[in-house]
Amino acid sequence: MPHAIEYDRLGGPEVLEYREIPYELPGPGEVLVEVRAVGVNPIDWKLRSGARPSKPITTPRRLGSDAAGVIVDVGEGVDGWAVGDEVIVARISNAYATELVVDASKLTAKPAELGWEAAAAIPVPVSTAYQVLASLEVGDGDALLLHGGSGAVGQAAIQLARRRGATVIATASEANHDRLRELGAIPVAYGPGLADRVRAAAPEGVDVALDAAGTDEAIEVSKELVADHHRIGTIVLGWRAAELGIRAWSGGSPVPLTPEESALRAEAIPLAARLAARGEFELEIAHRYPLAEAAEAHRQSETGHVRGKIVLLP
Ligand SMILES: NC(=O)c1ccc[n+]([C@@H]2O[C@H](COP(=O)([O-])OP(=O)(O)OC[C@H]3O[C@@H](n4cnc5c(N)ncnc54)[C@H](OP(=O)(O)O)[C@@H]3O)[C@@H](O)[C@H]2O)c1
């Protein structure tokens, strides 16, 4: 029998239950994917806990945006996909499962050289980093201040910003500074005195800032150091962006992504998959859990100190 993680009420990780779910066949335009790895994102536990508002729960609720697996059945009218194809599944809301029926529009081909865990680690973090850097017009010669450089979004943002020709000053705890250096960033410890440490690391100043940490410190230091506040963005404090006078994409923002921003997010997935398959883009996997232990994965993610990505393995 297929299995999935479901919950019936908002709450702590203990509300997550590993349950049998009915067999489902793909309908027109859909495929059935046997899941090999699932990406855990902070939005998953924010929705589960109620930290991010959602509609009242009336039937068992599923979760998870990102997965990778093999197509095992194809519905009517699906062009370009066949049984046996290895795929990345993105932009869904029920990824924590052993099998998934998904619309073919959610699929990206997984290069054979790309592992399952890395493939499942791509969609939300990499597409977010890619779109936000493009929207902030991060380019050649820019000095980017990145808050939260060692997380999944942060590691993607460092690599993509370096490819765009920027210098990256990234914050993380001391223990993760070597990792930031490996990815091409100048590491700086967050905490009191941050602005002075950034000034020392970037004596010519910073041009643009991206907040992937969601702290008051990140916003205050960005506003102090970046002259043009239109070049400060957050992906965490979206609901406060207008009051703070900075830009935001999702992260609780009342302003939806534009079609162009959504298109950028979609474009990032095959691009990152190709780069990673060639060894030109790294996806660090911090922790792996069996799917049935999703609650433990959430406890880990909620510490706020995961270096890289958590994946679930069915
Ligand atoms: N708006 C969107 O579309 C969107 C999309 C994706 C993610 N997000 C949000 O963006 C955030 C990051 O996502 P993620 O997947 O990268 O999360 P994550 O992997 O859980 O990020 C954890 C990282 O945050 C760092 N961190 C913790 N406290 C910090 C602080 N005070 N200052 C700077 N860094 C700190 C940690 O570094 P140390 O361990 O070194 O302390 C750790 O590496 C989450 O809040 C997520 O919900 C938003």
The ligand as a MOL file (V3000), in Angstrom:
LIG
                    3D

  0  0  0     0  0            999 V3000
M  V30 BEGIN CTAB
M  V30 COUNTS 48 52 0 0 0
M  V30 BEGIN ATOM
M  V30 1 N 9.7910 33.4030 0.5230 0
M  V30 2 C 10.0390 32.2480 -0.0420 0
M  V30 3 O 9.6070 31.9560 -1.1580 0
M  V30 4 C 10.8940 31.2550 0.6980 0
M  V30 5 C 11.3790 30.1270 0.0370 0
M  V30 6 C 12.2490 29.2880 0.7260 0
M  V30 7 C 12.5630 29.5360 2.0550 0
M  V30 8 N 12.0220 30.6290 2.6600 0 CHG=1
M  V30 9 C 12.3670 30.9290 4.0710 0
M  V30 10 O 13.7300 31.3070 4.1100 0
M  V30 11 C 14.3320 30.8550 5.3240 0
M  V30 12 C 15.5660 30.0320 5.0120 0
M  V30 13 O 15.1630 28.8380 4.3720 0
M  V30 14 P 16.1480 27.5880 4.3130 0
M  V30 15 O 15.4590 26.4760 3.6480 0
M  V30 16 O 17.4880 28.0330 3.8490 0 CHG=-1
M  V30 17 O 16.1890 27.3070 5.8880 0
M  V30 18 P 17.1790 26.5250 6.7160 0
M  V30 19 O 17.9560 25.6340 5.8140 0
M  V30 20 O 16.4320 25.9610 7.8480 0
M  V30 21 O 18.1620 27.6980 7.2550 0
M  V30 22 C 18.8510 27.4560 8.4050 0
M  V30 23 C 20.0530 28.3620 8.4090 0
M  V30 24 O 19.7270 29.5960 9.0280 0
M  V30 25 C 20.8890 30.0530 9.6530 0
M  V30 26 N 20.6040 30.9640 10.7560 0
M  V30 27 C 19.9670 30.6750 11.9200 0
M  V30 28 N 19.8880 31.7780 12.6940 0
M  V30 29 C 20.5010 32.7860 11.9940 0
M  V30 30 C 20.7540 34.1660 12.2610 0
M  V30 31 N 20.3480 34.7350 13.3920 0
M  V30 32 N 21.3910 34.8850 11.3160 0
M  V30 33 C 21.7920 34.3180 10.1520 0
M  V30 34 N 21.5950 33.0170 9.8550 0
M  V30 35 C 20.9570 32.2630 10.7630 0
M  V30 36 C 21.5480 28.8200 10.1770 0
M  V30 37 O 22.9360 29.0700 10.2310 0
M  V30 38 P 23.8030 28.5670 11.4950 0
M  V30 39 O 23.4760 27.1070 11.6800 0
M  V30 40 O 25.1810 28.8170 11.0390 0
M  V30 41 O 23.3570 29.3830 12.6730 0
M  V30 42 C 21.1680 27.7310 9.1740 0
M  V30 43 O 22.2100 27.4320 8.2970 0
M  V30 44 C 13.2310 30.1010 6.0850 0
M  V30 45 O 12.6320 30.9880 7.0050 0
M  V30 46 C 12.2430 29.7390 4.9900 0
M  V30 47 O 10.9160 29.5610 5.4590 0
M  V30 48 C 11.2020 31.4870 2.0250 0
M  V30 END ATOM
M  V30 BEGIN BOND
M  V30 1 1 1 2
M  V30 2 2 2 3
M  V30 3 1 2 4
M  V30 4 1 4 5
M  V30 5 2 4 48
M  V30 6 2 5 6
M  V30 7 1 6 7
M  V30 8 2 7 8
M  V30 9 1 8 9
M  V30 10 1 8 48
M  V30 11 1 9 10
M  V30 12 1 9 46
M  V30 13 1 10 11
M  V30 14 1 11 12
M  V30 15 1 11 44
M  V30 16 1 12 13
M  V30 17 1 13 14
M  V30 18 2 14 15
M  V30 19 1 14 16
M  V30 20 1 14 17
M  V30 21 1 17 18
M  V30 22 2 18 19
M  V30 23 1 18 20
M  V30 24 1 18 21
M  V30 25 1 21 22
M  V30 26 1 22 23
M  V30 27 1 23 24
M  V30 28 1 23 42
M  V30 29 1 24 25
M  V30 30 1 25 26
M  V30 31 1 25 36
M  V30 32 1 26 27
M  V30 33 1 26 35
M  V30 34 2 27 28
M  V30 35 1 28 29
M  V30 36 1 29 30
M  V30 37 2 29 35
M  V30 38 1 30 31
M  V30 39 2 30 32
M  V30 40 1 32 33
M  V30 41 2 33 34
M  V30 42 1 34 35
M  V30 43 1 36 37
M  V30 44 1 36 42
M  V30 45 1 37 38
M  V30 46 2 38 39
M  V30 47 1 38 40
M  V30 48 1 38 41
M  V30 49 1 42 43
M  V30 50 1 44 45
M  V30 51 1 44 46
M  V30 52 1 46 47
M  V30 END BOND
M  V30 END CTAB
M  END
